[in-house]
Structure formats: C-alpha cells, structure tokens
Amino acid sequence: MIQAITALLTIAITGTGSTAPRCVDSPPPSDYMYTFRTTGDSDDDPTLGTVRAHGDRIRIDMNKNNSDDYILLTNGGQQVMSVHPDKKEVEQMAAPNFEHIIGTSLKAVSPMVKFNVLNDRIRSNKIGAGPKLLGYATEQVRITEQFDIHIVALGFNGGTKHHTVVTDYWVSPGLYLGDNPLLALLEHAGTAMAQTDAGFVQSEESARARALQGTPLRTVVNETSVDDKGVSKTKTRTIEITSLKIEAQPPALFEIPSGYRIRRNSFTT
C-alpha cells in the first residue's frame, strides 16, 4: 500500500483541489507547524511530512530521501506551487486540480477506458466522543460512501465492481489548520475511479464539508471492493497528525527564492 501512496505523492509533487469551506468555531492560527504520518496495510516505511503555516501561506515538506522538493500553497490555498530547488524551478497550478489528480488522470485515458459511476450513495453520522489526541478533545465522525464502477476498456465490458469506503475522522471541533491537499489526495485514493464523475466529486466534497467542523487529527479509511465474481478485497489506510505546535514560523521559508523559473501547469479537470 505505501508504495502506491508514495507513487501518487511523487506524481502530485512533481506535476499537478481545495475542498469546500468548512464551518469552524474560530479562524485558523496564522502560524503553526505540524507533522503527519500515513500508513497502510503492509507498510514497512510510513509516509512522513511536515506542514508549516505563516499567514495565508502553507508549506508542505515530504520526508523523502535525496529530495528537497516541497509544496507551497498561496492565496489562501487557492494556488499550489511545486518547488524544485535542484532545478531552480517552480511548477504552478490551480489548487482545485490537486487533490483529485488521481481521478482526473484516470479520466484522461478516455476514450480507451471509461469509468461509469452508478448507484452512488454518501452519508455521514456522528459516532460520539473520541479520545484526546495531542491534548485536544475529539469527536468521531464517519462518512460512508457506496458506489458501483462499470468499466469499459476499448469497447469491451470490463465488469462492475461494488465499492464501500468507510472513513472515520477524529476531529477537534473548532481546531482548523487549513487544507492539506496531500492528505486530501491520500484520503480520497479509495474513491479515485468515482472521481471521474464530476457529480460524485461535488457530493463527496459537500458531505465532507457538512460533517467536519474542524481539522481531523486522525483519519482511518477502510475500503472494500467486490467484483462480479464475488471476489472481495479490503484495504485500510491511516492518516494522523503526530505533533502540533502553534508558534511563529520563519517568513523566509514561504518565499520563492529569486532566480527560480516559474512554469504554469495546464493540467485541468
């Protein structure tokens, strides 16, 4: 699992969404830093990263060997810039393209392969009080997504798979740390094929925005798929914030160094 996730992150950080606004009790702190970790079913090496915020800018560094690349979000998270210090280059793109890049990439292979989304249903409910995480009280919220994907490849019937994705969030109400498109990308990986449908994407974002009144400190995604022959597969992915400090951050970390070439990415949904 972690190898696939790392590959998706590599695509994102070198090549190309913001979610619907959330209702929160207070505005986000202007400066903070947190670390995060993602793990899957058979992870030997978890994916680790650090997020820093200063004013309306957010910087995301991945703990990857032999890479100084990082992501910079500007204009209140509406613009994503992938910064490559080794090339002295910045790739700039609109934020709404980012977290759904997997679904958009799948959509781009048409007309060779078509993904038809059928019988989609999304519901949310509050489970109750959760444990304290990083010293913050939490509540557990669950979003359940069910949908069928019928695949047609080069005109041939590829069959239908029935998907159920159950995502549990442990949220501290009112604690809002801004949108992290990388974590959103990982969270949405289980519904990637359904994201080829614009209506599904809109429904998913609306459900998430209504259900979550703050930033999840822990997210557990359980995916189940069943094909036409009754063969079932399950996957589990955990995303968690492992440390949080509300403190001033060096402004220089959020500036593009002089002399860097800026390229605009035309990748769109």
WOJO-V683782 format. One record per helix or strand of 3 or more residues. SS is the DSSP state (@ for helix, = for strand). FROM is the first residue (numbers start at 1). TO is the last residue. Records with the same first field share a line. If there is no record, write none. Layout:
SS: FROM-TO, FROM-TO
This chain:
@: 2-14, 75-77, 95-97, 101-108, 181-191, 193-196, 198-211, 251-254
=: 31-39, 47-54, 57-62, 70-74, 79-84, 89-94, 113-129, 139-153, 156-171, 216-226, 232-245, 261-264
